[in-house]
Amino acid sequence: MKEAILTVKKEFVKKYKNGYPLILGEAFDNIKDLKEEGQIITLIDEKKTFLGKGYYGKQNKGCGWILSNSKNSNLDYKFFYDKIRNAFSKRMKFYHSKDTTAFRVFNGEGDGIGGLTIDYFDEYYLITWYSRGIYTFKDNIIKAIKSLVSFDGIYEKKRFEENGMVVDEDSYVCGRKAPEPLIVKENKVNFSIYLNDGAMVGVFLDQKEVRKSIKDKYSNNKRVLNTFSYTGAFSMAAAKGGAITTSVDLASRSLEKTTENFTINNIDFTKHEIIVEDIFLYFKRAKKEELKFDVVILDPPSFATSKDNRFSAAKDYKELVKSAIDITEDEGVIVASTNCATFNMGKFKKFIDEAFKESHRNYEILEEHTLPEDFAVTDKFPEGNYLKVVIVRMY
């Protein structure tokens, strides 16, 4: 495949000179020259000065990633081997933990290869490819993993359908097939993982520090409401910390998945409530019935649609916090979280502040969290540090 040379528009040159890694379609006049995903791209300015080398791969953020700022860099096996070895070696301490057996070992542009993540689940590796472009380097990347670490098995998710969903096919790549479920630990809490079950394997690893905080500081003898609860990961952390939990999610399988997680943690699920319901309808009902919780956890998707409601984090988060305020006890705690990359922490805190002002309540911020240490980020791409969590106490 012939290498493509793209000329960066004048107003974007500084951005790329400063190391910005995402290839944006609007930054080039000749972006239409790109024919095939996986094509190697060299970026130059109008004076033909070299700015970077990367690959063409369409995803929801842009149309490829710069992988090297060196003109002589070959995007060959050695290149991928060196990047992956460097990333794995930085996570060495996680491999030695007795309390946690699931973590991220390669985090996209934070580790130098945008469009690629690799997660570790107790001797199994899960590779996620975010475009057909990065997938063309599959052989080199898998060969590098095989030469660097021992493993029981490797699985993959191809997240390059038009809607960003996973290509629906067998995720198994090589090695031994994983048991179903595969039980992993995070800070002594067990989670059921299904490596071959669509996009979501059972737990979002980026929330590990938040779950630890909830377990260690905010759960003992508390009533905890976990909204958008999915497989009940936050509920497990809270229950392990001594809470009685209520988990609410619209997906019917959340009942089965949450029950399973309670069971593998030797917790009697009958002492906890698991409700399949639209969370916005639940909030209305809880307010009407004057239900109150000591801790309310808000971790919605960036966008959610149900029969009765549409939710967009960028537009509706303030109203979500107001709904939580209505059913939180005095001096109770709200854990507000979002993975929406379209606004920063400053704006997120403004949503929270406005919600409290409009509800005529006071609050203090107890903790703030962004991505944990294993989710490497780069200051050249601030959008990559997408997670924002603010834990507040209400007065």
C-alpha positions in Angstrom: 0.0 0.0 0.0 1.5 3.3 -1.1 2.3 5.8 1.7 0.1 9.0 1.6 1.5 12.5 2.2 -1.0 15.0 3.7 -0.4 18.7 3.9 -1.6 20.2 7.2 -3.6 23.4 6.9 -1.9 26.5 8.2 -4.2 26.9 11.3 -3.5 23.3 12.4 0.3 23.3 12.0 1.1 24.5 15.5 -1.2 21.8 17.0 0.7 19.0 15.2 4.1 20.6 15.9 3.2 20.4 19.6 2.6 16.6 19.3 -1.2 16.4 18.9 -1.7 12.7 18.0 -5.2 12.6 16.4 -5.5 13.0 12.7 -8.5 15.3 12.1 -10.2 15.3 8.7 -10.7 19.1 8.8 -7.0 19.7 9.2 -6.2 18.7 5.6 -7.4 19.7 2.1 -6.4 16.4 0.5 -7.9 14.0 3.1 -9.9 12.5 0.2 -6.6 11.1 -1.3 -6.7 8.4 1.5 -8.0 5.2 -0.1 -7.5 2.3 2.3 -7.5 2.1 6.1 -4.2 1.1 7.5 -2.4 3.3 4.9 0.7 4.9 6.3 0.4 8.7 6.4 3.2 11.3 6.6 2.1 14.8 7.6 3.9 17.9 6.3 3.3 21.6 6.4 3.1 23.9 3.4 6.9 24.3 3.4 7.1 20.4 3.2 8.5 20.3 6.8 7.9 16.8 8.3 5.3 16.9 11.2 4.6 13.2 12.0 3.9 9.7 10.7 0.9 7.6 11.4 -1.9 5.6 9.9 -5.3 6.1 8.3 -8.2 4.6 10.4 -11.7 6.0 10.7 -13.3 6.1 14.1 -15.7 8.4 15.9 -12.9 10.8 17.0 -11.1 11.3 13.7 -9.5 9.5 10.8 -6.3 8.1 12.2 -3.4 8.6 14.6 0.1 9.9 14.5 2.4 7.2 16.0 5.8 8.8 15.5 7.4 12.3 15.3 10.5 10.8 13.8 10.9 10.9 10.0 13.0 7.7 9.9 10.5 5.7 12.0 9.2 2.5 10.3 5.9 1.4 11.6 7.1 -2.2 11.6 7.2 -5.1 14.1 10.1 -3.5 16.2 8.1 -0.3 16.5 5.0 -2.1 18.0 7.2 -4.4 20.1 9.0 -1.5 21.7 5.8 0.5 22.5 4.0 -2.6 24.0 7.1 -3.7 26.0 7.4 -0.2 27.4 3.7 -0.1 28.4 3.8 -3.6 30.0 6.9 -2.8 32.0 5.3 0.3 33.4 2.5 -1.9 34.8 4.8 -4.4 36.4 3.6 -3.6 39.9 0.0 -4.4 39.0 1.0 -7.9 37.9 2.4 -8.5 41.4 -0.8 -7.5 43.2 -2.6 -10.3 45.2 -5.7 -8.1 45.5 -6.2 -7.1 41.9 -6.1 -9.4 38.8 -7.7 -7.1 36.2 -6.1 -3.8 34.8 -5.3 -2.0 31.6 -1.8 -2.7 30.2 -2.0 -0.6 27.1 -4.0 2.6 26.8 -4.1 4.0 23.3 -2.4 7.3 22.6 -1.3 7.4 26.3 1.0 4.6 25.5 1.9 5.8 22.0 -0.6 3.9 19.7 -3.9 5.6 19.3 -6.8 3.4 18.5 -5.6 0.3 20.5 -6.2 -0.8 24.1 -5.1 -4.0 25.8 -6.6 -5.2 29.1 -5.4 -8.0 31.4 -7.9 -10.3 33.1 -6.1 -12.9 35.2 -3.8 -14.4 32.6 -6.1 -13.5 29.7 -5.5 -10.5 27.4 -8.2 -8.6 25.6 -7.2 -6.4 22.7 -9.7 -3.7 21.5 -9.2 -2.4 17.9 -11.0 1.0 17.4 -10.7 1.1 13.6 -10.0 -1.1 10.6 -6.8 0.9 10.2 -5.2 -0.2 13.4 -6.5 -3.8 12.8 -4.2 -4.0 9.7 -1.3 -4.1 12.2 -2.8 -7.0 14.1 -0.1 -9.6 13.2 2.7 -7.4 14.5 0.8 -6.5 17.7 -0.2 -10.1 18.6 3.3 -11.3 17.8 4.7 -8.7 20.2 2.4 -9.7 23.0 3.3 -13.4 22.5 7.0 -12.6 22.7 6.7 -10.4 25.8 4.4 -12.3 28.2 3.0 -15.7 29.0 -0.8 -16.0 28.9 -3.6 -18.4 29.1 -5.4 -16.8 26.1 -5.9 -13.7 23.9 -9.3 -12.3 22.9 -10.2 -9.3 20.8 -13.0 -6.7 20.2 -13.3 -5.0 16.9 -15.0 -1.7 17.6 -15.3 -0.5 14.1 -18.9 -0.9 13.1 -20.4 2.3 11.7 -22.1 3.1 15.0 -18.9 2.4 17.0 -20.3 -0.9 18.2 -18.4 -4.2 18.3 -18.3 -6.4 15.2 -20.5 -9.3 16.3 -18.3 -12.4 16.0 -16.2 -14.8 18.0 -13.7 -12.8 20.1 -11.4 -15.7 20.8 -7.9 -15.3 19.1 -5.5 -17.9 20.5 -4.5 -19.9 23.6 -6.9 -21.6 26.0 -10.5 -20.5 26.0 -11.5 -18.6 29.1 -14.0 -20.1 31.5 -17.4 -18.5 31.6 -17.5 -16.6 33.8 -13.8 -15.8 34.3 -13.6 -14.6 38.0 -11.2 -11.6 38.5 -10.4 -9.6 41.6 -10.2 -5.8 42.1 -9.1 -4.6 45.5 -10.4 -7.9 47.0 -13.8 -7.6 45.2 -14.7 -10.4 42.7 -16.2 -9.7 39.3 -17.6 -12.1 36.7 -16.0 -11.5 33.3 -17.3 -12.8 29.9 -14.6 -12.2 27.3 -16.8 -13.5 24.4 -20.0 -11.7 25.2 -20.3 -8.6 23.0 -18.7 -5.2 23.8 -19.1 -5.2 27.5 -17.1 -7.9 29.4 -18.6 -7.2 32.9 -16.7 -4.4 34.6 -15.3 -1.0 33.6 -11.7 -1.0 34.8 -11.3 2.8 34.8 -13.4 3.1 37.9 -11.3 1.0 40.2 -10.1 3.9 42.4 -13.6 5.2 42.8 -14.9 1.8 43.8 -12.1 1.5 46.3 -13.1 4.9 47.8 -16.7 3.9 48.1 -15.8 0.6 49.7 -13.3 2.0 52.2 -14.9 5.3 53.1 -18.6 5.7 52.3 -20.3 2.3 52.8 -20.3 1.1 56.3 -23.9 0.8 57.6 -25.1 3.0 54.7 -28.0 2.7 52.3 -26.4 3.1 48.8 -28.3 3.7 45.6 -26.3 2.6 42.5 -27.9 4.1 39.3 -27.2 2.9 35.7 -25.8 0.0 37.7 -25.1 -2.4 34.7 -23.5 -5.5 36.4 -23.6 -3.9 39.8 -19.8 -3.2 40.1 -20.3 -0.2 42.4 -22.9 -2.2 44.4 -20.3 -4.9 45.0 -17.8 -2.4 46.3 -20.4 -0.8 48.6 -21.7 -4.1 49.9 -18.2 -5.3 50.6 -17.8 -2.1 52.6 -20.8 -2.9 54.7 -23.7 -1.2 52.8 -27.2 -2.3 51.9 -27.5 -1.5 48.2 -30.2 -0.7 45.7 -29.1 -1.2 42.0 -31.2 0.3 39.2 -30.7 -0.3 35.5 -33.0 -0.4 32.5 -31.3 -3.5 30.9 -33.1 -6.7 31.9 -29.9 -8.7 32.1 -28.6 -6.4 34.8 -30.7 -8.5 37.3 -29.0 -11.7 36.4 -25.5 -10.1 36.1 -25.7 -8.3 39.5 -27.1 -11.4 41.2 -24.2 -13.4 39.9 -21.7 -10.8 41.1 -23.2 -10.9 44.6 -23.1 -14.7 44.6 -19.4 -14.9 43.7 -18.6 -12.4 46.5 -20.5 -14.6 49.0 -23.0 -11.9 49.7 -26.7 -12.7 50.2 -28.3 -10.9 47.2 -31.7 -11.2 48.8 -30.7 -8.5 51.3 -30.0 -6.1 48.5 -32.5 -4.7 45.9 -31.9 -5.1 42.2 -34.5 -3.2 40.1 -34.9 -3.3 36.4 -36.4 0.1 35.6 -35.7 3.4 33.7 -33.7 5.3 36.3 -35.6 8.6 35.5 -38.9 6.9 36.3 -37.3 5.4 39.5 -36.2 8.9 40.6 -39.7 10.2 40.3 -41.1 7.2 42.2 -38.5 7.4 44.9 -39.2 11.1 45.4 -43.0 10.5 45.6 -42.5 7.6 48.1 -40.0 9.8 50.1 -37.2 7.3 49.8 -33.8 8.5 51.0 -30.3 7.1 50.6 -27.0 7.9 52.4 -25.0 7.5 49.2 -26.2 8.0 45.6 -23.9 6.9 42.7 -24.4 8.5 39.3 -22.5 6.9 36.5 -24.6 7.3 33.3 -23.4 6.6 29.8 -22.7 9.8 27.8 -25.9 9.1 25.9 -28.9 7.0 26.9 -32.3 6.4 25.3 -35.3 4.7 26.7 -38.9 4.5 25.7 -39.7 7.5 28.0 -36.4 9.5 28.2 -33.4 10.6 26.3 -30.2 11.5 28.3 -27.2 13.4 27.1 -24.4 14.0 29.7 -23.5 17.4 28.1 -27.1 18.7 28.3 -28.8 16.8 31.1 -26.2 16.1 33.8 -27.3 19.0 36.0 -30.9 17.7 36.1 -29.6 14.2 36.9 -27.8 15.7 40.0 -30.9 17.5 41.0 -32.9 14.2 40.9 -30.2 12.7 43.1 -30.3 15.6 45.6 -34.0 15.0 46.1 -33.5 11.5 47.5 -30.2 11.9 49.4 -30.2 12.2 53.2 -28.8 15.4 54.9 -25.1 15.0 55.1 -25.4 12.2 52.5 -22.9 11.7 49.7 -23.4 11.9 45.9 -20.8 10.3 43.6 -21.1 12.1 40.3 -19.2 10.5 37.4 -19.1 10.9 33.6 -16.9 9.5 30.8 -18.1 12.2 28.4 -15.1 13.6 26.6 -16.8 16.7 25.2 -16.4 18.7 28.4 -13.7 19.1 31.0 -13.6 18.8 34.8 -14.2 22.5 35.2 -17.5 22.4 33.2 -18.5 19.2 35.0 -18.1 20.8 38.4 -20.2 23.7 37.1 -23.1 21.3 36.3 -22.9 20.0 39.9 -22.7 23.5 41.4 -25.7 24.7 39.4 -27.7 21.7 40.5 -27.1 22.4 44.1 -27.8 26.1 43.7 -31.1 25.4 41.9 -32.0 22.9 44.6 -31.1 25.5 47.4 -28.7 23.0 49.0 -25.0 23.3 50.0 -22.3 20.9 49.4 -18.6 20.3 49.8 -16.3 18.4 47.5 -14.7 15.4 49.3 -12.8 13.8 46.4 -12.0 14.2 42.7 -10.9 11.4 40.4 -9.7 11.1 36.8 -8.3 8.0 35.1 -6.3 5.6 37.3 -2.6 5.0 36.9 -2.9 2.0 34.6 -4.9 4.2 32.1 -1.9 6.1 30.8 -2.7 9.5 29.3 -0.6 12.2 27.5 -0.8 15.9 28.0 -0.6 16.2 24.2 -4.1 14.8 24.0 -6.1 16.1 27.0 -9.4 14.6 25.6 -7.9 11.2 26.3 -8.3 11.8 30.1 -12.0 11.5 29.7 -13.1 10.2 33.2 -14.3 12.8 35.7 -15.6 11.9 39.1 -16.6 14.3 41.9 -17.6 12.9 45.3 -19.6 15.5 47.3 -21.3 15.7 50.7 -24.6 17.5 50.9 -25.8 19.9 53.6 
